[in-house]
Amino acid sequence: MEMKDWKVLLVDDEVEFVTTLAERLELRGLAPRVCHDGESALKAVAQEAPQVVVLDVMMPGMKGLDVLQRIKESHPAVQVILLTGQGKTRDGIEGMKLGAFFYMMKPLDLDELIAKMGEAVAAAAVG
Amino acid sequence: MREARFMGTVTAMAMHDMQNVLAIVRESAGLMGDLLRINKDVPFKHREALERAMGHITHHVERGKGILEAMSRLAHATDDNQSESTDLSTCCRVVAQLTERLARMKKAEVRYTGGAPALIVEAGTMPVMAAVFLGLRLVLDQPGADDRVLELSAENRAGRPVARIATPDLKLSPADLDGLAVALAGTGAAPQQAPGALELLFPSPGGKA
């Protein structure tokens, strides 16, 4: 599947971070949707399931790991890449136990994120 | 302990915010780089200076990332301290990162040169980090050539975890070693001089002390 066909949802409460990340992905041909909290992310997934969700772990309101759990319950095929802080590997490992596809630490390496999103899209196709 | 946990929690939260600051700086610089690349054929007088400045931003975001990771581990050390086992390699890596400024003040550089995987010490995280720091500071306080390099490593020596701080021609006096042994009381570490190196021997779980 070509990158332009990937269905990606970015979820992070840091508005400047997530909008800039979305712009950089758009320059590479993707059209990601963006949410700034867990509740709206769940609504976005329910409206149109993406193949990949890139999800910040630490957000106000519903926590990232709770959002992950809810997504995996309602849409098991959706693959979730968690964003954690440096030195917070414990959150990442916990997320992997809950069904996350992968976890990455902020600040991100964009090429690495795109590579992981590609793998996640392939995994979502298998289900 | 209450104060230590307060400091750890507050520092960890501040570190999280700093990570977000760095993430925004990195993505913004990345976006500028993307736009310059897309418009590479458009004449622009200051292109080279802008590209150089973005290179600096990228380099220092990476540097900040390393410092933040070390700070975050230090902040969480108060939680990890509840455990009776600690990874010596991680502690050495964190302390090497956090002593960058101290080393520069002494016209030296601390380089973490690696560690055995999962080198477990039977001691809390805070005392182990403090012991490695005290050892490093003693070596940094010794006279030496400008730009000298201190190589910090964590080794498994016949089942005994050892932090090794090596620099050419290091010679500690017996008084230095005695003073360090006193300072290390309660950390579990025992200092010894080796050729060109200070070594800190730590107790292994259920093993040699």
Chai-1 contact restraints between the chains, C-beta under 6 A:
chainA,res_idxA,chainB,res_idxB,connection_type,confidence,min_distance_angstrom,max_distance_angstrom,comment,restraint_id
A,E14,B,N20,contact,1.0,0.0,6.0,A-B,restraint_1
A,E16,B,I24,contact,1.0,0.0,6.0,A-B,restraint_2
A,F17,B,A23,contact,1.0,0.0,6.0,A-B,restraint_3
A,F17,B,I24,contact,1.0,0.0,6.0,A-B,restraint_4
A,F17,B,E27,contact,1.0,0.0,6.0,A-B,restraint_5
A,T20,B,E27,contact,1.0,0.0,6.0,A-B,restraint_6
A,T20,B,S28,contact,1.0,0.0,6.0,A-B,restraint_7
A,T20,B,L31,contact,1.0,0.0,6.0,A-B,restraint_8
A,L21,B,E27,contact,1.0,0.0,6.0,A-B,restraint_9
A,E23,B,L31,contact,1.0,0.0,6.0,A-B,restraint_10
A,R24,B,G30,contact,1.0,0.0,6.0,A-B,restraint_11
A,R24,B,L31,contact,1.0,0.0,6.0,A-B,restraint_12
A,R24,B,D34,contact,1.0,0.0,6.0,A-B,restraint_13
A,L27,B,D34,contact,1.0,0.0,6.0,A-B,restraint_14
A,G85,B,H16,contact,1.0,0.0,6.0,A-B,restraint_15
A,G85,B,Q19,contact,1.0,0.0,6.0,A-B,restraint_16
A,Q86,B,Q19,contact,1.0,0.0,6.0,A-B,restraint_17
A,Q86,B,L68,contact,1.0,0.0,6.0,A-B,restraint_18
A,Q86,B,E69,contact,1.0,0.0,6.0,A-B,restraint_19
A,Q86,B,S72,contact,1.0,0.0,6.0,A-B,restraint_20
A,G87,B,E69,contact,1.0,0.0,6.0,A-B,restraint_21
A,G87,B,S72,contact,1.0,0.0,6.0,A-B,restraint_22
A,G87,B,R73,contact,1.0,0.0,6.0,A-B,restraint_23
A,K106,B,Q19,contact,1.0,0.0,6.0,A-B,restraint_24
A,K106,B,A23,contact,1.0,0.0,6.0,A-B,restraint_25
A,P107,B,L22,contact,1.0,0.0,6.0,A-B,restraint_26
A,P107,B,A23,contact,1.0,0.0,6.0,A-B,restraint_27
A,P107,B,R26,contact,1.0,0.0,6.0,A-B,restraint_28
A,P107,B,V61,contact,1.0,0.0,6.0,A-B,restraint_29
A,P107,B,K65,contact,1.0,0.0,6.0,A-B,restraint_30
